């Protein structure tokens, strides 16, 4: 069994090689490797699904379906050094299919959107982070969450979202500026 140091480590070559090794074990039928891959990637998978679907129940359904697909299709993974990008592509495709099935883009008002639990602070901090992220456009929020939660590089995010790299970079920087401005409005100290 492959051992890892932390589920919250950044997207490093070591983490990628661990995730890749787990995928190869899963391709051989290892349920233990699937459990370990789940522990390593569940936060990123859930956060990304939630950023698309904006509904925790749908995000949980997609997360479960994604790991079923990963188990069934691990043998199709091509060694690229980016296993998390492969996993998130599965999540993205499933989430978009769910949106198409429901024939809705989203009808929830922004105040009903949920964000992943990326902070470990008091509830007030979580509410502030949620409110700030909800001021971003869908794409801006996805890019910020993908970059901060999964530590994917902008180039990887561009490939995952089928956007040009300059677009991802400009949306990311615009989102950060919006967040800074919003934070100053919330707490003008």
Backbone as JSON, one array per atom type, in Angstrom:
{
  "sequence": "XXXXXXXXXXXXXXXXXXXXXXXXXXXXXXXXXXXXXXXXXXXXXXXXXXXXXXXXXXXXXXXXXXXXXXXXXXXXXXXXXXXXXXXXXXXXXXXXXXXXXXXXXXXXXXXXXXXXXXXXXXXXXXXXXXXXXXXXXXXXXXXXXXXXXXXXXXXXXXXXXXXXXXXXXXXXXXXXXXXXXXXXXXXXX",
  "N": [[0.85, -1.17, 0.0], [0.51, 2.25, -0.77], [1.87, 4.9, 1.01], [1.07, 8.14, 2.27], [1.97, 11.5, 3.15], [0.27, 13.64, 3.78], [-3.07, 14.7, 3.35], [-3.5, 17.23, 2.59], [-1.38, 18.23, 1.24], [0.46, 20.19, -1.13], [0.11, 20.33, -4.72], [2.38, 18.45, -5.68], [5.25, 16.9, -7.28], [5.73, 14.51, -5.88], [3.27, 13.98, -4.62], [1.68, 13.68, -6.9], [2.89, 11.41, -8.0], [2.29, 9.56, -6.03], [-0.51, 9.51, -6.15], [-0.74, 8.6, -8.75], [0.42, 6.04, -8.53], [-1.48, 4.91, -6.86], [-3.68, 4.9, -8.6], [-2.81, 3.0, -10.47], [-2.78, 0.74, -8.83], [-5.49, 0.61, -8.25], [-6.46, 0.04, -10.79], [-5.69, -2.56, -10.89], [-7.52, -3.66, -9.28], [-7.55, -3.01, -6.55], [-9.22, -2.24, -3.72], [-8.44, -1.05, -1.39], [-6.55, 0.78, -2.24], [-8.24, 2.48, -3.63], [-9.72, 3.5, -1.49], [-7.7, 4.9, -0.19], [-6.98, 6.76, -2.18], [-9.35, 8.15, -2.29], [-9.32, 9.33, 0.29], [-7.17, 11.04, -0.08], [-8.03, 12.79, -2.09], [-10.67, 13.62, -1.78], [-11.55, 16.12, -0.77], [-10.82, 17.99, -2.74], [-12.24, 16.96, -4.93], [-14.93, 17.07, -4.05], [-15.14, 19.84, -3.53], [-14.72, 20.92, -6.1], [-16.86, 19.79, -7.56], [-18.96, 20.94, -6.15], [-18.5, 23.63, -6.72], [-19.38, 23.78, -9.31], [-22.01, 22.74, -9.3], [-23.33, 23.9, -7.13], [-24.81, 22.89, -5.04], [-25.01, 20.92, -2.27], [-25.99, 18.3, -2.02], [-26.21, 17.34, -4.66], [-23.51, 17.59, -5.34], [-22.36, 15.71, -3.62], [-23.51, 13.38, -4.66], [-22.34, 13.37, -7.23], [-19.68, 13.18, -6.49], [-19.62, 10.59, -5.37], [-20.34, 9.08, -7.63], [-18.17, 9.72, -9.24], [-15.99, 8.42, -7.99], [-16.78, 5.81, -8.33], [-16.62, 5.65, -11.1], [-13.88, 6.15, -11.38], [-12.83, 3.84, -10.2], [-13.81, 1.93, -11.99], [-12.63, 2.73, -14.37], [-9.9, 3.13, -14.07], [-7.91, 1.76, -15.37], [-7.74, 3.02, -17.8], [-6.34, 5.3, -17.44], [-3.77, 7.39, -18.5], [-0.33, 7.66, -18.14], [0.66, 10.69, -17.15], [1.54, 12.3, -15.24], [-0.23, 13.9, -13.96], [-2.49, 13.04, -12.22], [-4.59, 14.07, -10.62], [-5.75, 16.02, -12.22], [-6.87, 14.39, -14.2], [-8.76, 13.02, -12.65], [-10.37, 15.2, -11.84], [-11.36, 15.97, -14.29], [-13.11, 13.9, -14.86], [-14.95, 14.41, -12.8], [-15.85, 16.95, -13.55], [-17.08, 16.4, -16.05], [-19.15, 14.65, -15.23], [-20.59, 16.37, -13.53], [-21.41, 18.37, -15.31], [-23.01, 16.82, -17.0], [-25.02, 16.19, -15.2], [-26.14, 18.71, -14.77], [-27.13, 19.19, -17.35], [-29.01, 17.11, -17.52], [-30.84, 17.93, -15.63], [-31.71, 20.11, -16.88], [-31.09, 22.77, -16.32], [-29.27, 25.7, -15.62], [-28.6, 27.12, -13.31], [-30.77, 27.75, -10.67], [-30.74, 28.61, -8.2], [-30.52, 31.23, -5.86], [-27.61, 33.29, -5.24], [-27.14, 33.45, -2.44], [-27.94, 31.0, -1.49], [-26.09, 29.22, -2.36], [-23.58, 26.82, -1.7], [-20.32, 26.41, -0.29], [-17.22, 24.6, -0.31], [-15.92, 23.29, 2.76], [-13.36, 24.88, 3.42], [-12.02, 26.24, 5.28], [-10.83, 26.26, 8.63], [-11.59, 27.71, 10.7], [-13.52, 29.81, 12.92], [-17.16, 29.78, 12.71], [-18.03, 32.26, 11.76], [-15.94, 33.08, 10.11], [-16.09, 31.17, 8.09], [-18.58, 31.83, 7.03], [-18.02, 34.39, 6.07], [-16.06, 33.83, 4.11], [-17.63, 32.28, 2.4], [-19.59, 34.16, 1.63], [-17.97, 36.03, 0.33], [-16.86, 34.5, -1.81], [-19.18, 33.96, -3.18], [-19.69, 36.29, -4.48], [-18.29, 36.25, -6.77], [-18.1, 35.44, -10.3], [-19.34, 32.38, -11.81], [-17.25, 31.05, -13.25], [-14.99, 32.43, -12.29], [-15.08, 31.74, -9.57], [-14.78, 28.94, -9.74], [-12.18, 28.78, -10.8], [-10.65, 30.04, -8.77], [-11.18, 28.3, -6.61], [-10.22, 25.87, -7.65], [-7.52, 26.52, -7.94], [-6.72, 27.23, -5.34], [-7.69, 25.18, -3.61], [-7.05, 22.71, -4.77], [-4.55, 23.13, -5.66], [-3.82, 23.17, -8.31], [-2.01, 24.1, -11.22], [-2.24, 27.12, -13.18], [-2.18, 26.55, -15.92], [-3.01, 23.89, -15.96], [-5.58, 24.2, -14.98], [-6.68, 25.69, -17.04], [-6.68, 23.77, -19.11], [-8.41, 21.89, -17.97], [-10.83, 23.31, -17.77], [-11.27, 23.94, -20.36], [-10.39, 26.44, -21.38], [-8.57, 29.27, -22.69], [-5.2, 29.82, -21.57], [-4.43, 32.59, -20.99], [-6.97, 33.66, -20.46], [-7.78, 32.26, -18.16], [-5.8, 33.17, -16.39], [-6.35, 35.96, -16.35], [-8.98, 35.97, -15.36], [-8.55, 34.8, -12.87], [-6.87, 36.7, -11.6], [-8.58, 38.92, -11.7], [-10.63, 37.95, -10.09], [-9.29, 37.74, -7.63], [-8.81, 40.45, -7.14], [-11.45, 41.35, -6.89], [-12.16, 39.92, -4.6], [-10.39, 41.05, -2.71], [-11.31, 43.71, -2.71], [-13.94, 43.3, -1.84], [-13.41, 42.26, 0.7], [-12.32, 44.49, 1.95], [-14.56, 46.12, 1.97], [-16.19, 44.66, 3.68], [-14.72, 44.67, 6.05], [-13.45, 47.42, 6.85], [-11.04, 48.19, 8.18]],
  "CA": [[0.0, 0.0, 0.0], [1.27, 3.49, -0.84], [1.61, 5.77, 2.15], [1.27, 9.55, 1.98], [2.21, 12.28, 4.35], [-0.82, 14.53, 4.14], [-4.1, 14.89, 2.33], [-3.55, 18.64, 2.24], [-0.13, 18.67, 0.63], [0.27, 20.86, -2.41], [0.25, 19.49, -5.91], [3.81, 18.27, -5.88], [5.55, 15.68, -8.03], [5.6, 13.37, -4.98], [1.84, 13.69, -4.47], [1.2, 13.16, -8.18], [3.36, 10.04, -8.17], [1.53, 8.73, -5.09], [-1.84, 9.34, -6.73], [-0.58, 7.76, -9.94], [0.62, 4.67, -8.05], [-2.79, 4.44, -6.39], [-4.51, 4.6, -9.79], [-2.36, 1.72, -11.03], [-3.26, -0.3, -7.93], [-6.94, 0.53, -8.46], [-6.63, -0.66, -12.07], [-5.5, -3.98, -10.6], [-8.63, -4.11, -8.45], [-7.34, -2.74, -5.13], [-10.19, -1.37, -3.06], [-7.68, -0.29, -0.39], [-5.96, 1.92, -2.96], [-9.35, 3.4, -3.89], [-10.01, 4.18, -0.22], [-6.62, 5.85, 0.07], [-7.12, 7.83, -3.16], [-10.5, 8.93, -1.8], [-8.86, 10.14, 1.42], [-6.24, 12.05, -0.6], [-8.6, 13.7, -3.09], [-12.1, 13.9, -1.58], [-11.8, 17.54, -0.57], [-10.73, 18.64, -4.04], [-13.34, 16.45, -5.76], [-16.19, 17.65, -3.55], [-15.1, 21.29, -3.74], [-14.88, 21.21, -7.52], [-18.24, 19.46, -7.92], [-19.81, 21.95, -5.53], [-18.34, 24.9, -7.43], [-20.16, 23.7, -10.55], [-23.42, 22.42, -9.06], [-23.83, 24.82, -6.11], [-25.76, 22.17, -4.22], [-24.21, 19.9, -1.6], [-26.5, 16.95, -2.29], [-25.77, 16.98, -6.01], [-22.05, 17.45, -5.31], [-22.07, 14.42, -2.99], [-23.87, 12.35, -5.65], [-21.32, 13.37, -8.28], [-18.45, 12.67, -5.88], [-19.76, 9.14, -5.27], [-20.29, 8.55, -8.99], [-16.81, 9.9, -9.75], [-15.12, 7.36, -7.47], [-17.2, 4.58, -9.0], [-16.02, 5.72, -12.44], [-12.43, 6.01, -11.23], [-12.57, 2.42, -9.96], [-14.1, 1.18, -13.21], [-11.85, 3.19, -15.52], [-8.5, 3.43, -13.72], [-7.04, 1.15, -16.38], [-7.63, 3.9, -18.98], [-5.49, 6.45, -17.11], [-2.48, 7.44, -19.2], [0.69, 8.3, -17.31], [0.92, 12.07, -17.56], [2.03, 13.03, -14.08], [-1.3, 14.77, -13.47], [-3.67, 12.21, -11.94], [-5.7, 14.86, -10.08], [-6.42, 16.65, -13.37], [-7.68, 13.32, -14.8], [-9.89, 12.81, -11.74], [-11.26, 16.36, -11.89], [-12.03, 15.95, -15.59], [-14.25, 13.0, -14.65], [-15.91, 15.13, -11.96], [-16.43, 18.03, -14.37], [-17.99, 15.81, -17.03], [-20.33, 14.16, -14.52], [-21.35, 17.52, -13.04], [-22.06, 19.01, -16.46], [-24.09, 15.92, -17.42], [-26.11, 16.34, -14.23], [-26.8, 19.98, -15.07], [-27.91, 19.01, -18.58], [-30.16, 16.26, -17.2], [-31.8, 18.73, -14.87], [-32.1, 21.2, -17.78], [-30.99, 24.05, -15.63], [-27.92, 26.17, -15.38], [-28.77, 27.17, -11.86], [-31.87, 28.63, -10.32], [-30.56, 29.0, -6.81], [-29.9, 32.54, -5.67], [-26.25, 33.13, -4.69], [-27.09, 33.25, -0.98], [-28.2, 29.59, -1.2], [-24.97, 28.41, -2.81], [-22.71, 26.33, -0.65], [-18.92, 26.27, -0.68], [-16.57, 23.56, 0.48], [-15.37, 23.69, 4.05], [-11.92, 25.02, 3.19], [-11.42, 26.91, 6.43], [-10.98, 25.52, 9.88], [-11.78, 28.75, 11.69], [-14.88, 29.93, 13.46], [-18.24, 29.82, 11.73], [-18.07, 33.59, 11.15], [-14.95, 33.1, 9.04], [-16.64, 30.37, 6.99], [-19.65, 32.62, 6.42], [-17.39, 35.47, 5.33], [-15.46, 33.23, 2.91], [-18.74, 31.9, 1.53], [-20.17, 35.39, 1.07], [-17.01, 36.62, -0.61], [-16.79, 33.66, -3.01], [-20.45, 34.06, -3.9], [-19.68, 37.54, -5.26], [-17.56, 35.99, -8.0], [-18.84, 34.71, -11.33], [-19.14, 30.93, -11.71], [-15.91, 30.68, -13.71], [-13.99, 32.97, -11.36], [-15.12, 30.93, -8.35], [-14.18, 27.64, -10.05], [-10.74, 28.96, -10.96], [-10.07, 30.3, -7.45], [-11.26, 27.07, -5.81], [-9.28, 24.89, -8.2], [-6.13, 26.92, -7.68], [-6.41, 27.24, -3.91], [-8.03, 23.93, -2.93], [-6.37, 21.56, -5.36], [-3.19, 23.58, -5.99], [-3.52, 22.98, -9.73], [-1.41, 25.25, -11.89], [-3.18, 27.79, -14.09], [-2.18, 25.82, -17.19], [-3.84, 22.7, -15.75], [-6.96, 24.68, -14.85], [-7.1, 26.06, -18.4], [-6.98, 22.53, -19.82], [-9.57, 21.27, -17.34], [-12.03, 24.09, -18.06], [-11.29, 24.24, -21.8], [-10.24, 27.88, -21.57], [-7.19, 29.67, -22.96], [-4.43, 30.18, -20.38], [-4.57, 34.01, -20.63], [-8.3, 33.88, -19.89], [-7.74, 31.76, -16.79], [-4.97, 34.09, -15.61], [-7.04, 37.24, -16.13], [-10.12, 35.73, -14.48], [-8.01, 34.56, -11.54], [-6.43, 37.97, -11.03], [-9.78, 39.74, -11.51], [-11.33, 37.4, -8.93], [-8.54, 38.15, -6.43], [-9.08, 41.88, -6.92], [-12.82, 41.43, -6.37], [-12.14, 39.43, -3.22], [-9.73, 42.08, -1.89], [-12.23, 44.84, -2.6], [-15.05, 42.86, -1.0], [-12.93, 42.14, 2.08], [-12.2, 45.85, 2.49], [-15.92, 46.59, 2.23], [-16.7, 43.94, 4.85], [-13.93, 45.05, 7.23], [-12.64, 48.54, 6.34], [-9.96, 48.58, 9.1]],
  "C": [[0.89, 1.23, 0.0], [0.89, 4.36, 0.34], [1.88, 7.21, 1.75], [1.39, 10.31, 3.27], [1.02, 13.12, 4.75], [-1.8, 14.66, 3.0], [-4.14, 16.33, 1.86], [-2.25, 19.13, 1.64], [-0.41, 19.32, -0.71], [0.47, 19.89, -3.54], [1.72, 19.39, -6.26], [4.04, 17.02, -6.72], [5.37, 14.43, -7.16], [4.13, 12.98, -4.84], [1.3, 13.1, -5.76], [1.65, 11.72, -8.38], [2.64, 9.08, -7.23], [0.14, 8.46, -5.67], [-1.79, 8.45, -7.97], [-0.4, 6.29, -9.54], [-0.7, 4.09, -7.55], [-3.7, 4.09, -7.56], [-4.11, 3.27, -10.42], [-2.81, 0.55, -10.15], [-4.77, -0.5, -8.08], [-7.24, -0.22, -9.76], [-6.46, -2.16, -11.9], [-6.56, -4.52, -9.65], [-8.5, -3.82, -6.97], [-8.35, -1.74, -4.58], [-9.52, -0.53, -1.97], [-7.06, 0.95, -1.03], [-7.04, 2.95, -3.28], [-9.69, 4.19, -2.62], [-8.94, 5.23, 0.08], [-6.68, 7.03, -0.91], [-8.28, 8.75, -2.76], [-10.06, 9.86, -0.68], [-7.97, 11.3, 0.94], [-6.94, 13.14, -1.41], [-10.03, 14.14, -2.82], [-12.41, 15.38, -1.43], [-11.79, 18.29, -1.9], [-11.9, 18.23, -4.94], [-14.66, 17.08, -5.34], [-16.23, 19.15, -3.83], [-15.32, 21.66, -5.19], [-16.31, 20.92, -7.98], [-19.2, 20.52, -7.38], [-19.69, 23.3, -6.23], [-19.12, 24.93, -8.73], [-21.66, 23.6, -10.24], [-24.1, 23.33, -8.05], [-24.9, 24.18, -5.22], [-25.03, 20.98, -3.6], [-24.69, 18.48, -1.9], [-26.08, 16.46, -3.67], [-24.26, 16.75, -6.05], [-21.66, 16.11, -4.69], [-22.39, 13.27, -3.94], [-22.79, 12.23, -6.72], [-20.01, 12.82, -7.73], [-18.49, 11.14, -5.81], [-19.65, 8.5, -6.66], [-18.88, 8.64, -9.56], [-15.89, 8.78, -9.26], [-15.51, 5.99, -8.03], [-16.57, 4.52, -10.4], [-14.5, 5.55, -12.38], [-12.07, 4.54, -11.05], [-12.76, 1.61, -11.25], [-13.16, 1.52, -14.36], [-10.39, 3.51, -15.22], [-7.54, 2.85, -14.75], [-6.87, 2.03, -17.62], [-6.75, 5.12, -18.7], [-4.16, 6.33, -17.83], [-1.5, 8.21, -18.33], [1.03, 9.66, -17.89], [1.51, 12.88, -16.42], [0.99, 13.94, -13.46], [-2.56, 13.97, -13.15], [-4.85, 13.01, -11.4], [-6.45, 15.56, -11.21], [-7.32, 15.63, -14.07], [-8.93, 13.08, -13.97], [-10.88, 13.96, -11.84], [-11.96, 16.49, -13.25], [-13.25, 15.03, -15.52], [-15.34, 13.72, -13.87], [-16.62, 16.2, -12.78], [-17.44, 17.46, -15.36], [-19.27, 15.3, -16.37], [-21.21, 15.31, -14.05], [-22.09, 18.22, -14.19], [-23.19, 18.15, -17.01], [-25.29, 16.08, -16.49], [-26.87, 17.64, -14.49], [-27.66, 19.86, -16.33], [-29.15, 18.16, -18.32], [-31.24, 17.05, -16.49], [-32.32, 19.91, -15.69], [-32.16, 22.53, -17.05], [-29.53, 24.44, -15.58], [-27.77, 26.31, -13.89], [-29.89, 28.14, -11.57], [-31.77, 29.06, -8.87], [-29.98, 30.4, -6.73], [-28.54, 32.36, -5.0], [-26.2, 32.89, -3.19], [-27.39, 31.81, -0.58], [-27.08, 28.67, -1.66], [-24.15, 28.0, -1.61], [-21.29, 26.25, -1.18], [-18.3, 25.18, 0.16], [-16.01, 24.13, 1.77], [-13.86, 23.75, 3.94], [-11.24, 25.73, 4.34], [-11.65, 26.05, 7.66], [-11.18, 26.49, 11.02], [-13.19, 28.75, 12.21], [-15.91, 30.03, 12.35], [-18.33, 31.17, 11.04], [-17.1, 33.68, 9.98], [-15.48, 32.33, 7.84], [-17.74, 31.14, 6.27], [-19.08, 33.75, 5.58], [-16.78, 34.94, 4.03], [-16.55, 32.86, 1.92], [-19.34, 33.13, 0.86], [-19.25, 36.02, 0.04], [-16.94, 35.82, -1.91], [-18.07, 33.76, -3.84], [-20.58, 35.35, -4.7], [-18.96, 37.38, -6.59], [-18.49, 35.34, -9.03], [-18.56, 33.21, -11.15], [-17.72, 30.54, -12.11], [-14.84, 31.2, -12.77], [-13.92, 32.11, -10.1], [-14.48, 29.57, -8.6], [-12.66, 27.75, -10.15], [-10.07, 29.18, -9.62], [-10.07, 29.03, -6.61], [-10.28, 26.02, -6.33], [-7.84, 25.25, -7.87], [-5.79, 26.82, -6.19], [-6.64, 25.89, -3.23], [-7.24, 22.75, -3.47], [-4.92, 21.86, -5.72], [-2.82, 23.24, -7.44], [-2.89, 24.25, -10.27], [-2.42, 25.84, -12.86], [-3.28, 27.07, -15.43], [-3.08, 24.58, -17.09], [-5.32, 23.07, -15.64], [-7.51, 25.04, -16.23], [-7.49, 24.81, -19.2], [-8.26, 21.89, -19.28], [-10.87, 21.98, -17.72], [-12.19, 24.44, -19.54], [-11.28, 25.74, -22.08], [-8.8, 28.18, -21.95], [-6.49, 30.09, -21.66], [-4.55, 31.66, -20.03], [-5.93, 34.34, -20.02], [-8.34, 33.43, -18.44], [-6.95, 32.72, -15.9], [-5.71, 35.4, -15.33], [-8.24, 37.07, -15.21], [-9.66, 35.5, -13.04], [-7.62, 35.88, -10.87], [-7.61, 38.92, -10.79], [-10.54, 39.26, -10.27], [-10.62, 37.8, -7.64], [-8.78, 39.62, -6.11], [-10.48, 42.08, -6.36], [-12.87, 41.0, -4.91], [-11.5, 40.44, -2.29], [-10.66, 43.25, -1.65], [-13.39, 44.49, -1.67], [-14.64, 42.74, 0.46], [-12.79, 43.51, 2.72], [-13.57, 46.44, 2.8], [-16.5, 45.94, 3.48], [-16.02, 44.39, 6.14], [-12.97, 46.17, 6.84], [-11.51, 48.99, 7.26], [-8.75, 49.07, 8.4]]
}
